[in-house]
């Protein structure tokens, strides 16, 4: 039997997982060991600390984007929201037919049903928000670093070379 082929034990259980999962675990352990032996774990921890500090600084400055022209990178904060429907009465009033509330609710609102209605054009996110039936709560802030387009690609003059403001030449 080939190495990647699934096998079954006497109980009919797929034993490929008994081969694959331990190999994956070993692979991750080997990588962790290699990172530790090269001192990379300290760098990774520092990287995460710097990312957290950058996210906090951007949030404190109330900006979603900042550019470092010297490195040619920009930092972007992408916001992720969680939709909530705090008042079923308000939601019911926002729907085109009152009986639709029964389809969307149990003990909690069935968000998938409402997403289907939005996709089908029965209701809109903005209409639900405007009526107070939908409240968007910030779930997370994700930080992304992206290379900036090269200046030569933008056909703009290059910035002057030299020390940054406040730096000694």
C-alpha positions, 0 to 999 in steps of 0.5 A: 500500500502506498504511503498516502493511501487510506487504510481501515482498521477492524472497526472500519475506522480510517487509520490514515489519520493515525499516520497523518496526524502524528506526522503533522504534529511531528512536523510542527514540533520540528519547526518549533524546535528549529525556531527555538534553536535559531533564536527565532522565537524571541524575534517572533515574540518581538514582532507580535509585540510591535504589531500590537503596539502599532495597532494600538498607536493607529487606534489611538491616533484614530486612523486606519492607515499609515505610511512609512515612505522609508520602508515603502510599506503601509499599515492598514487596519481592517475592521471586522464587525459582528451583526446583532439584532438587539430588539426583535420588535424593531426587526419585525417592523423593519421586515416587509411582512410581519410573518417573516420574523417567525422564519428568522427567530428562535431564541436568537435571530437566525443571521443566515436567514437575514443574510439570505433575505439581503441577498434576495433583495427582500431587505437591506443591511442599511435599512435594518441598521437605519431602523435600529433592528441591526447593530454592528459591533466591532469584533476585531481589528486586523493589521495588514502590512503591504508593500507600496507600489514602486514610485517608478510604477506610478510615474512620479518623481522619486522623493529626495534622498537624504536624512529624514526630518530630525535625523542627523546626516 
